Amino acid sequence: MNITQTVRGCYMDREHSTARTVLLVAYHSPPVRSTGVQRVAKFEHYLPEFGYQTKVLTTTAFGGTDQEGRVLRAWEPLGPYRWLFNSRTRQDRGVAARVRTESNLTSGWARAVRRVMIPDAQITWIPSASARALHQLRTGAANLIYSTYPPASAHLVALIAKQMTGVPWVADFRDSWTSDPLDPDLLADPHRLALERKLESTVVRTADAIITSTAVAADYLKEAHP
């Protein structure tokens, strides 16, 4: 079943639908440049054809664009961090979306910090993003949640919103979370891996629908979380 059929089947045919607004929880959004951004952009472009308007919930860490439109930006400490350690960012915030910020910290210390930042370094975004998501859903400004991984913290924002409002939630896996992780250190840490698999299971069991980018990823989720 392709994405178009999923949208039709999970909810309602556009001929019988009322106006609906999807809250797209997407950490990676313009001015960030990546293939993941393009995937979300296509959802924004085509969902209106099925009677769904969109609002994007993303981070402030990379600045904004000239045309924010329906974009909601949630604050996180990563923005000031990039401003402090990346001199080019102080001149142009958009640079943060294109240039990696290298830390002066030793690699060993950085890895130790990373071990406690579960599931990812974007966990500091969760409180602010969750608050913004809950406001949108409780005021009726949005009545459907879509979240996209990576990072996994985006799914956790949607999970909190789903559990506190009951609003339907679609979880999108652009990449595999635990079976073929983007962070290879995950497989080397059995305790962290076990915890993240529990988080993944909670997301899969709680979401109303799951989207994957490949059939292999879908098969893994079906087998790991039947």
N, C-alpha and C positions, 0 to 999 in steps of 0.2 A: 504494500500500500504506500503510495507516495504522499508527500506532505500535503498536497492539495486535498487528496481524499481524506487524510486524517483530520484536517480542519473541518471539512464538511461532515464527516461521520461523527466526530466527537461532540459536536454542538448542534447546529441546525442549518438547514439550507437557507441561503441568503434571501430567497424569495419569501420566507416566513419569519425572518429574523427581525428583531428590533435593533435600534442603534446600540452597539456595544463598543467598549473601549478596552483594549488590551494594554496592560502594564508590562512592558518589555524590560525585564531586569537583566541588563547587559553591561557588565563592567567595561568591556572593550567597545567603545563607541567613538565616532569622530570627535576630536582630531586624530585619535589613534589610527594607525594604518596596519591592517592585518586582514587575512582571509576571513577570520571570525567576524570582523566588523561588516564585511560584505554580506555575510549570511544574514545578519540581523537587518541590514539595510534592505534586503530583498523581502523579508517579512513585512517591514514597514511599507514597502512599495506595493505589495500585492494583497495584503489583508483587507484594505478598504474595498477591494472588488467583491469581498465576501461579507460586507456589512460590518467590518471591524475597524474602528479608528485605533490609533496607537499613541502611547506615551512611553518614552524611553527613560528608564531610571538608570543612571550611570554615575561615575565618580567625578569629583572635581580635580583629581590629581593631575590631569593632563590639560587643564584649561578648557576652553570652549571653542565654539565656531561662530562665524558671522551670522549663521542662521540656526539658532537654537530651536525655534519652533516648539514642538511638544517634548522637549528634553528637560528632565528633572535631574539635577546634579546633587549628589550626597557627599558631604565633606568627609575626608579621611586624612590621617596624619601623613600619608605618603606624599601628599602635595608639598607641605613644608619641608619634608625630608629631601625631596628632589630639588627644591629651591635652594636648600642649604648646601648640598653636595654637588650640584650641577650648575656651574656658573653660567652656562649658556641658557639655562632655564630662567635665570633671573632677568635675562635680556628679552627672552621670547618664551612664554609658557608653552607654546605649541611644540617647542623643541623636545619637551619631556615625552611627547608622544612618538618621537622618532629616534631619540638618542638615549641609550641605556645609561643609567646613573650608576657609576661605579663607587662602591663604598671604600673608605680607607681602612675598614675593619679587616682583621686577619681572616683568612678563609675558615680556619677552625672555629673562631668565635662566631662567625656568620652562620656556619652550619649548626652550631649549638642553639643559636637563636631560632633558626628555621625549624628545629625539631619541636619547639613549643608553639610554633605558629601553625596550628592545625585547623583547617586543612591546607591553608596557604597564607602567604604574606599579606593578603588582602583582608584578613579577618578584622582589622581595625575599621574597615568600611561597613561592617555589618550593623552596628547600632544606628548610625545615621541613616543608612539606606533602608533599614527595617522601619524606622520611624516615618520616613517619607512614604514608603509603600503602604503602611497601615493608614496613613492619613488619606491617601488617594482612594483606597478601597472602602474605608469607613464613611467617607463623604460621598461615595457614589461616583467619584471622578473616573474610576476604572472598575470593571466587574469581571475581569479575567486576568490571570497571571501567566506570564511566559518568562522563564528564566533560562539562561544559556551558560553552559560550562565549556571551557575554563573562564575564570577561576571557579572552584567549587563553592567559594563563599557566596557567589550569586545564587546558587541553589539553596544555600542556607537562609539567605534573605527571603527567598520565596517560600521556603518551608515555614519560617516563622509567620509570614503573612497568611499562608494557607491555614495553619493551625489556629490562628487567632481570629480569622474572619470566615473561614469555610468557603472562600471564593475558589472556583475551579482553577486548577494549576496545570500547565503544560511544562514539563522539564525537558530541555534540549541538551543532548550530549554531542557536542561537536567533536570531542575526543573522548577516549576511554579514561575513566577516573582511576581505577585501581588495577585493571587487567593489563593495561599497557600505559602506565603513567607517564606524564610529561616530565615529572621529577623522578629520575632513576633511583635517588636515595630512598624513595618510598619503599621499594621492594627489599631494601637492605635493612630496614627497621621493622621487625615483626610487630612490635607494640603499636607503633604509629599506623602500620598497614591494617592491623586488626581494627583499630578505632575508625580509620577512614572507610573501611568496608562496612562498618556499622552505620556510618553516616550515609554512605551510598545506598545501603539497603533502606534506610529510613526515607530517603528522597524517592526511591523507586516505588516503595509501598504507599507513600502518602500522595504523590502526584496523581492527578486524574488521567494523564496521558504522558507517554514518553516518546521522544523523537531522538533518533540516532542518525549519524551521518553515514553509517555503513551497516550492512546486514550482519557483519561479524560482531560489531559492538552490540547490536540488538540481541543476537544469539547469546552472547556472554551474559548480558543482564537477565535474560530469561532463565538461564541455567543457574546463575549465582543467586538470584532473588526471585524464585518461582512464584 
